[in-house]
Amino acid sequence: MSKTDVADIIEPLVRHQVFPSVEEAARSLVLDRILREIDRYRGRIEALEKRHGMPFEQFSAYLKERSALLGDGHLDAAQKKKVAQAIMNEEEDWLDWKIARDFLEAWLGLKGEAAG
């Protein structure tokens, strides 16, 4: 979209006095989107913290310890299979968690830029 197209889309909001100007409308709408994304990723992180009962850093250390169990020779084949399956599920959560943290950081950075 060109700048004109965006102004044309926002102009009715200004005309109906929802916003005082096109610039203010754009700033407000962008900030609203940023805040919704921040809430979304914070919620995802909180859900994972609640599910696992620990923060991300502690969960990362826990996963490392669990993975070490597979190679220490103390588990039989059936136990190894069960632990490996559990670790795979936990690693999926770890990856989701890492992505949520990265996106939250990015959206917080955008918030700082948009507010500045």
N, C-alpha and C positions, 0 to 999 in steps of 0.2 A: 504494500500500500504506500502511496505517496503521502507527503505531509498534508496536501490538500484533501485527500480522501479521509484522513483521520479527522481533520478539522470539520469536514462535512458531517461525519458521523457524530461528533461531539456537539456540534453547533445547536441541535435541538435541546440539549440539556441546558445550555447557556440561555437560549431563547426562553425556555420555560422556567428560568431562574433556579434550576437545581444547583448550578455552579455559577460563580460570578464571571468566569472567563474560560476560554478553551484551554488555556494553559493550566488553570487551577483544576479543571475537570480531568485533564490528562494526568496531572500529578496525583490527584486524589484516587483516580481509578487504578493507576499503577501501584500506588502505595497499598491500596486495599488488596490487590492481588498478591503483592509481596507478603503482606501480613497473613493472608489466608494460607499461603504456602508455608510460612514459618510455623503457623499453628498445626498444619498437617504433619510436618516432619517432627515437630516436638511431640505431637500425639503418638506418632509411630515409635519414636524413641522411648517415650514413657511406657507404652504398651510392652515393648521388649524388655525394658528394665523390670517391669512388674512380672512378666512371664518368667523371667530367669532369676529374679530376686537379687539383682546386682547391676552395677553400672557397666558400661561397655568395656572399660579397661580391665576390670576384674573378670568379666566374661571371656575376654581374649586370653588372659592368663589361665583360666579354667580350661578352655579348649585346648590350649597347648599341653597342659598336664594330662588331659583325657587322651589326646593323640599319642602321648608318650606311653600310655598303657598298652597300646597295640604292639609296640616294639620291644617291650621289656621281658617277654617270654613267660609271664605269669598267667596268661590266659590260654585256655584251650581253644580249639577252632570254633566251637559254637559260641563261646563267650566273646571271642574276637569279632565274629560276625555281628553279634548283637550290639557290641560297643561301637563297631564301625558304622552300623546303620544309625545309631543314636548320634554319633559325631557328625555324620553327613547332614542330618536334620538340624543339628545345632550350627553347623557351618553355614547352612542356608540362612538361618536367623542372623548369624554374624555378618554375612554379606549384606542382607537387608538393612541391618543396623548401621553398618559402615556407610552404605549408600545414603541412608537417611541423615546421618551425621554430616556427610559431605554436602548434601543438598541443603541442609539447614545452614551450614556455614556459608554457602554461596548466597542463599536468600538473605541472610543477615548482612552480608557484604553489600548486596544490592539495596537493602533497606538504608544502610549508611550512605550510599551514594545518592539515593533518591531523596533522602532527607536533607542532604547537604546542598 
